[in-house]
Amino acid sequence: METIVSVKPILAISISLFGSLLIIALGKHPNVRESCTFLISFIKLGVVASMLPVVLKGQTIYYNLVDVLPGVGIAFRVDSLGLLFALVSSSLWIVTTFYSIGYMRPLKEHSQTRYFAFFALALSSAVGVAFSANLLTLYLFYEMLSLSTYSLVTHHQDEEARHAGRKYLTYLMGTSIAFFLPAVILTYIYTGTLNFASQGILTGKAPDAMLIVIFILFIAGIGKAAIMPIHSWLPSAMVAPTPVSALLHAVAVVKVGVFSVLRICFHVFGIKLMHVLSLDVFLIYFISITILVGSLFALRQDDLKARLAYSTVSQLSYIVMGGGLLSIIGMTGGIVHIVMHAFGKITLFFCAGAILVNTGLKKISDMKGIGKKMPITMAAFFFGSLSVIGIPPFGGFISKWYLALGSIDSHHIPILVILLTSSLLNAAYFLPIAYNAFFTSNAQFNDSTTIQEAPFFAVAPPVFTAFVSFLLFVFPGFFLELARMTAKLVLS
């Protein structure tokens, strides 16, 4: 595979990194501050998108910033997997910025400058993880993401937010320091390098027992993947403003977790070593517990954001499962689920925030009949639900279809049963919300009630992302191609 040296990966990361300083400087001028945020986000997306033609040709983009140890440096590498994730996170930042205006201003939220500045830092961290060329670079940006999002999780500065913030850092940084970092060190000791390779770097470098230990350390250390039992930080973090929950805890933070797991499986261990040690079988069946139990927990939640959070816990494991199926079609399904889940779930979070802005309601049981007053919001919620469940014509069907075919192709029929069962549970905890919103009555939403749709800035984003979920079914396009490229490369 041809490698091209370019500074574009660093530009994509640094634009929002230094842009956060500009946002702080413009804090006393909200309209200018938000305009600056839009400008930064569009430039960032433009730089990321400019690398797409090169990657689709089968080439990679590389840039070494500085050497730290022999065989290890702060380096960046843009391949099909990293570009797919970077495109999703940077494009949805634009939509979330638009939504944040419609959410933060009507609620008169405090510290909005700090909010937008740390959002920019978080996006730099997420793209830094996506474009990391080795474990050291990935680990540094992984930790940077934890620290930059802590301020967003604790935005309200009350006791509940502080408690959630402590739990957030304890789980995410505690696991990364206790397990992820030792796994990185052991990898370097046995291999002399931390650079990602298409066939992995650990084959034949350590005893089998030690390789299994290193693998378990990696999985336990990537707390952002929300694999049970290291998952409870995610529902607790829902105390953050809804835009934070939407982008960071439905897209950036949690997707960094599962993305990192895929990097470990594909480019540190390699598919052949995973199969020889039966780590693929261990991973897909272990992850099945999270898929099913997360769905059952979601079914029990009356708080809308809590239900969405537990749904995310379950849905994230589809991505990891795809990586463990070790077939082109299964891995393609897992990788492209990063995209499909992101657009579907962010739609649902946006709708939850629009309801909160307009009515102050958080409990699902209080939302009966709300569709008669907020039909556009609840229609978008319904369409987002269909995508997450995996019902055509929405993008979630594409990724779940590929995962189902992948489980058959890999001769894991129990996994197919788990996928179908989970989808039924998805329907059980989402569809009643839309049904009750449109087809049941509530005195709170009678004809004399003056409740209407939320402000335009809070309604337009979920309508847009719901429409994109439909387009992803009709035109899965280059996202599927990027996913296939990744699968073919690691299986070659």
C-alpha positions in Angstrom: 0.0 0.0 0.0 1.4 3.4 -1.1 2.0 5.9 1.7 1.9 9.7 1.1 3.5 12.1 3.6 1.2 15.1 4.3 0.5 17.5 7.2 -3.2 17.2 6.6 -3.8 14.9 9.6 -2.2 17.5 11.9 -4.2 20.3 10.3 -7.4 18.4 10.9 -6.6 18.0 14.6 -5.1 21.4 15.2 -7.8 23.5 13.6 -10.3 22.9 16.4 -7.5 22.7 19.0 -6.4 26.3 18.4 -10.0 27.2 17.4 -11.0 26.6 21.0 -8.7 29.5 22.0 -10.4 31.8 19.5 -13.8 30.8 20.9 -12.6 31.8 24.4 -11.3 35.1 23.1 -14.7 35.8 21.5 -16.7 34.8 24.6 -18.2 38.2 25.2 -19.7 38.2 21.7 -22.0 35.2 21.5 -23.1 35.6 17.9 -19.5 36.0 16.8 -18.4 33.1 19.0 -20.9 30.7 17.5 -20.1 31.9 14.0 -16.4 31.2 14.7 -17.4 27.7 15.9 -19.3 27.1 12.6 -16.3 28.3 10.6 -13.9 26.1 12.5 -16.1 23.0 12.1 -16.6 23.5 8.4 -12.9 24.0 7.8 -12.2 20.9 9.9 -14.6 18.8 7.9 -13.2 20.2 4.6 -9.7 19.1 5.6 -10.9 15.7 6.6 -12.9 15.3 3.4 -10.0 16.4 1.2 -8.2 13.1 2.2 -11.0 10.9 1.0 -9.9 10.6 -2.7 -6.4 9.5 -1.6 -7.7 6.9 0.8 -10.3 5.6 -1.7 -7.4 4.9 -4.1 -6.0 2.5 -1.5 -3.3 4.9 -0.3 -2.5 6.0 3.3 -1.5 9.4 4.5 1.3 9.6 7.1 3.1 12.2 9.1 5.6 11.7 12.0 5.6 14.7 14.3 8.3 13.7 16.8 10.2 10.5 17.9 9.8 9.7 21.6 11.5 6.3 21.9 13.2 4.0 19.4 10.5 2.8 17.1 7.9 5.0 18.8 6.8 8.6 18.0 3.9 10.9 18.0 2.7 10.0 14.5 -0.4 10.2 12.4 -1.8 7.8 9.8 -5.0 8.2 7.8 -6.4 4.9 6.5 -10.0 3.9 5.6 -11.0 3.0 9.2 -9.7 6.3 10.7 -11.1 8.4 7.9 -14.6 6.9 8.3 -14.7 7.8 12.0 -13.2 11.2 11.4 -15.8 12.0 8.8 -18.7 11.0 11.1 -17.5 12.9 14.1 -16.5 16.1 12.3 -19.7 16.3 10.2 -21.9 15.8 13.2 -20.0 18.5 15.1 -21.5 21.0 12.6 -25.0 19.7 13.2 -24.5 19.7 17.0 -23.2 23.2 17.0 -26.4 24.3 15.2 -28.5 22.4 17.8 -26.5 23.7 20.7 -27.7 27.3 19.9 -31.3 26.2 20.0 -30.8 24.3 23.2 -28.4 26.4 25.3 -29.9 29.9 24.6 -33.6 29.2 25.4 -32.5 27.5 28.7 -30.1 30.4 29.4 -27.4 27.9 30.3 -24.3 29.4 32.0 -20.7 29.2 30.8 -21.6 28.8 27.2 -18.1 30.0 26.1 -16.5 27.2 28.1 -19.0 24.8 26.7 -18.2 25.6 23.0 -14.4 25.7 23.7 -14.3 22.3 25.3 -16.5 20.9 22.6 -13.8 22.0 20.1 -11.1 20.4 22.2 -13.1 17.1 22.4 -13.4 17.0 18.6 -9.6 17.5 18.3 -9.1 14.6 20.6 -11.6 12.3 18.7 -10.0 13.0 15.4 -6.5 12.6 17.0 -7.6 9.1 18.0 -8.9 8.4 14.5 -5.6 9.4 12.8 -3.2 7.9 15.3 -0.5 5.8 13.7 0.5 4.0 16.9 -0.6 3.0 20.4 1.2 5.9 22.1 -0.5 8.6 20.0 -3.8 6.9 20.4 -3.4 6.6 24.2 -2.5 10.3 24.5 -5.5 11.5 22.6 -7.7 9.0 24.3 -6.8 10.6 27.7 -7.1 14.1 26.3 -10.7 13.2 25.3 -11.5 12.1 28.9 -10.1 15.3 30.3 -11.7 17.7 27.8 -15.2 16.1 28.1 -15.1 16.1 32.0 -15.9 19.8 31.9 -18.9 19.1 29.6 -20.2 16.3 31.8 -20.0 18.5 34.9 -21.4 21.6 33.0 -24.3 22.2 35.5 -21.9 22.3 38.4 -24.4 20.9 40.9 -23.9 17.9 43.2 -25.4 15.4 40.7 -23.0 16.7 38.0 -20.0 16.6 40.2 -20.8 13.0 41.3 -21.2 12.0 37.6 -17.9 13.7 36.8 -16.1 11.8 39.5 -17.6 8.5 38.3 -16.7 9.5 34.7 -13.0 10.1 35.4 -12.8 7.1 37.8 -14.1 4.7 35.2 -12.5 6.1 32.1 -9.1 7.2 33.3 -9.0 4.6 36.1 -9.3 1.8 33.6 -7.0 3.3 31.1 -4.2 3.8 33.6 -4.7 0.5 35.4 -5.1 -1.7 32.3 -4.7 0.1 28.9 -1.3 1.7 29.8 0.2 -1.6 31.1 -1.0 -3.3 27.9 0.8 -0.7 25.8 4.0 -1.1 27.8 3.9 -4.9 27.5 3.3 -4.6 23.8 6.4 -2.4 23.5 8.5 -4.7 25.6 7.7 -7.7 23.5 7.7 -6.1 20.1 10.0 -3.1 20.3 7.3 -1.0 18.4 3.9 0.4 18.9 3.1 1.2 15.3 -0.1 -0.2 13.8 0.3 -2.8 11.1 -2.3 -4.3 8.8 -1.4 -7.8 10.0 -0.8 -6.9 13.6 2.5 -6.6 15.5 2.2 -9.3 18.2 2.3 -12.5 16.2 5.1 -14.7 17.5 6.4 -12.1 19.8 5.2 -13.5 23.2 3.9 -16.7 24.8 0.3 -17.4 24.1 -0.7 -17.0 27.8 0.9 -13.5 27.8 -0.8 -12.5 24.6 -4.2 -13.5 26.1 -3.3 -11.4 29.2 -2.4 -8.4 27.0 -5.7 -8.7 25.1 -7.8 -8.8 28.3 -5.9 -5.8 29.6 -6.7 -3.8 26.4 -10.4 -4.7 26.5 -10.7 -3.9 30.2 -8.7 -0.7 29.7 -10.9 0.8 27.0 -13.7 1.9 29.3 -15.1 4.2 26.6 -16.4 1.2 24.8 -18.9 0.8 27.7 -18.5 -3.0 27.7 -20.2 -4.5 30.8 -19.3 -4.4 33.6 -17.4 -1.1 32.8 -20.5 0.7 31.5 -22.3 2.6 34.3 -20.4 5.8 33.7 -22.4 6.3 30.5 -25.9 6.5 32.0 -24.5 8.7 34.8 -23.0 11.1 32.3 -26.5 11.9 31.0 -26.6 14.7 33.5 -24.7 16.7 30.9 -26.6 19.1 28.6 -28.3 17.1 25.8 -26.0 18.3 23.0 -23.1 16.8 25.0 -25.0 13.5 25.4 -25.8 13.6 21.7 -22.4 14.1 20.1 -20.0 13.0 22.8 -21.9 10.1 24.3 -23.7 8.9 21.2 -20.8 9.6 18.7 -17.4 10.9 19.8 -16.6 9.4 23.2 -18.2 6.0 22.9 -17.2 5.6 19.3 -13.6 6.4 20.3 -13.9 3.4 22.6 -15.1 0.9 20.1 -12.8 2.4 17.4 -9.9 1.7 19.8 -11.0 -1.9 20.3 -11.1 -2.4 16.5 -7.6 -0.9 16.2 -6.3 -3.4 18.8 -8.0 -6.3 17.2 -7.0 -5.4 13.6 -3.7 -3.7 13.9 -2.1 -4.8 17.1 -3.1 -8.4 17.3 -4.1 -9.0 13.7 -6.9 -11.3 12.5 -4.7 -14.4 12.2 -3.5 -14.2 15.8 -7.0 -13.5 17.0 -8.2 -16.6 15.3 -5.3 -18.8 16.5 -5.8 -17.8 20.1 -9.6 -18.0 19.8 -9.8 -14.4 20.9 -12.4 -13.8 18.2 -14.8 -16.4 19.7 -14.2 -15.1 23.2 -14.9 -11.5 22.1 -18.1 -12.0 20.2 -19.7 -14.2 22.9 -18.5 -12.0 25.8 -19.8 -8.9 24.0 -23.2 -10.6 23.5 -23.8 -10.2 27.2 -23.6 -6.4 26.9 -25.9 -6.5 23.8 -28.7 -8.3 25.5 -28.4 -7.0 29.1 -28.0 -3.4 27.9 -31.2 -3.8 26.0 -33.0 -5.2 29.0 -31.8 -2.3 31.2 -33.0 0.2 28.5 -36.4 -1.4 28.6 -36.7 -0.6 32.4 -35.9 3.1 32.1 -38.5 5.8 32.4 -36.1 8.7 32.0 -35.7 9.2 28.2 -32.0 10.0 28.2 -31.3 7.0 30.5 -33.1 4.7 28.1 -31.1 6.2 25.2 -27.9 5.7 27.2 -28.5 2.0 27.9 -29.5 1.6 24.3 -26.1 3.0 23.4 -24.3 0.6 25.7 -26.0 -2.3 23.8 -25.6 -0.8 20.3 -21.8 -0.1 20.7 -21.2 -3.8 21.1 -22.5 -4.5 17.6 -19.5 -2.7 16.3 -17.1 -4.8 18.4 -19.0 -7.9 17.5 -18.5 -7.2 13.8 -14.8 -6.9 14.4 -14.7 -10.3 16.0 -16.6 -12.1 13.3 -13.5 -12.2 11.1 -15.3 -12.2 7.8 -15.4 -9.4 5.2 -19.1 -9.1 5.4 -19.3 -9.2 9.2 -16.5 -6.8 9.7 -18.0 -4.4 7.1 -21.2 -4.5 9.1 -19.5 -3.7 12.4 -17.5 -0.9 11.0 -20.3 0.8 9.0 -22.5 0.6 12.2 -20.3 3.4 13.5 -22.0 5.6 10.9 -25.5 4.2 11.0 -25.8 4.2 14.8 -24.3 7.7 15.1 -26.9 9.3 12.9 -29.8 7.3 14.3 -28.9 7.8 17.9 -28.0 11.5 17.7 -31.5 12.0 16.2 -33.0 10.5 19.3 -30.9 12.6 21.7 -31.7 15.8 19.7 -35.4 15.0 20.0 -35.1 14.4 23.8 -33.4 17.8 24.1 -36.1 19.5 22.0 -38.8 18.0 24.3 -36.8 19.2 27.4 -36.4 22.8 26.0 -40.1 23.1 25.1 -41.8 21.3 28.0 -39.2 20.5 30.7 -40.2 16.8 30.5 -37.7 14.0 31.0 -39.9 11.0 31.9 -41.3 8.8 29.1 -44.5 8.3 31.1 -45.2 12.0 31.0 -44.9 12.2 27.2 -48.2 10.5 26.2 -49.9 12.6 23.6 -47.0 14.9 23.1 -46.9 14.1 19.4 -50.0 16.1 18.9 -48.2 19.2 20.1 -44.7 18.4 18.7 -45.4 16.3 15.6 -42.2 17.1 13.8 -40.0 16.3 16.8 -41.8 13.0 17.5 -41.8 12.0 13.8 -38.0 12.5 13.7 -37.8 10.5 16.9 -39.8 7.7 15.3 -37.6 7.6 12.2 -34.4 7.7 14.3 -35.9 4.7 16.3 -36.5 2.8 13.1 -32.8 3.3 12.2 -31.5 2.1 15.5 -33.8 -0.9 15.5 -32.7 -1.8 12.0 -35.9 -1.4 10.0 -35.7 -0.3 6.4 -35.6 2.2 4.8 -33.1 3.6 7.3 -29.4 3.1 7.6 -29.4 0.9 10.7 -30.8 -1.9 8.5 -27.7 -1.9 6.3 -25.3 -2.5 9.2 -27.5 -5.1 11.0 -28.1 -6.9 7.7 -24.3 -7.2 7.1 -23.8 -8.3 10.7 -26.5 -11.0 10.4 -24.9 -12.3 7.1 -21.5 -12.1 8.8 -22.6 -14.3 11.7 -23.9 -16.9 9.2 -20.7 -16.7 7.1 -18.6 -17.2 10.2 -20.9 -20.2 11.3 -21.9 -18.4 14.5 -25.7 -19.1 14.4 -26.1 -18.3 18.1 -24.8 -14.8 17.3 -27.5 -14.4 14.7 -30.1 -15.3 17.3 -28.7 -12.7 19.7 -28.8 -10.0 17.0 -32.4 -10.8 16.2 -33.4 -10.9 19.9 -31.6 -7.6 20.5 -33.5 -6.0 17.6 -36.8 -7.1 19.0 -35.8 -5.6 22.4 -34.9 -2.4 20.6 -38.4 -2.3 19.1 -39.9 -3.0 22.5 -38.3 0.0 24.2 -38.5 2.5 21.3 -41.7 2.0 19.4 -44.1 2.4 22.5 -42.7 5.9 22.9 -43.7 7.0 19.4 -47.1 5.1 19.7 -48.0 6.8 23.0 -46.9 10.2 21.7 -49.3 10.1 18.7 -52.1 7.6 19.7 -52.7 8.2 23.4 -54.1 11.3 25.2 -52.8 13.3 28.1 -54.6 16.1 29.9 -51.3 18.0 29.9 -51.4 18.2 26.1 -55.1 19.0 25.6 -56.3 21.4 22.9 -56.0 24.4 25.2 -52.4 23.8 25.9 -50.1 26.4 24.2 -47.1 24.0 23.8 -45.7 24.0 20.3 -42.6 22.8 18.5 -39.3 23.7 20.0 -37.3 26.6 18.4 -36.1 26.1 14.9 -32.5 25.6 15.9 -33.6 22.7 18.2 -36.0 21.1 15.6 -34.1 21.3 12.4 -31.0 19.2 13.4 -33.0 16.0 14.3 -35.1 16.4 11.1 -31.8 16.6 9.2 -30.1 13.7 10.9 -33.3 11.6 10.5 -33.3 12.4 6.8 -29.6 11.5 6.5 -30.4 8.1 8.2 -32.8 7.5 5.3 -30.2 8.6 2.7 -27.7 6.2 4.3 -30.1 3.4 3.4 -30.5 4.5 -0.2 -27.0 5.7 -0.8 -24.6 3.9 1.7 -21.9 4.8 -0.8 -18.4 5.6 0.3 -19.0 4.7 4.0 -19.6 1.1 2.9 -16.6 1.3 0.6 -14.4 2.5 3.4 -15.6 -0.3 5.7 -15.0 -2.9 3.0 -11.5 -1.6 2.3 -10.7 -2.0 6.0 -12.0 -5.5 6.2 -10.3 -6.6 3.0 -7.0 -5.1 4.1 -6.9 -6.8 7.5 -8.0 -10.1 6.1 -5.5 -10.1 3.2 
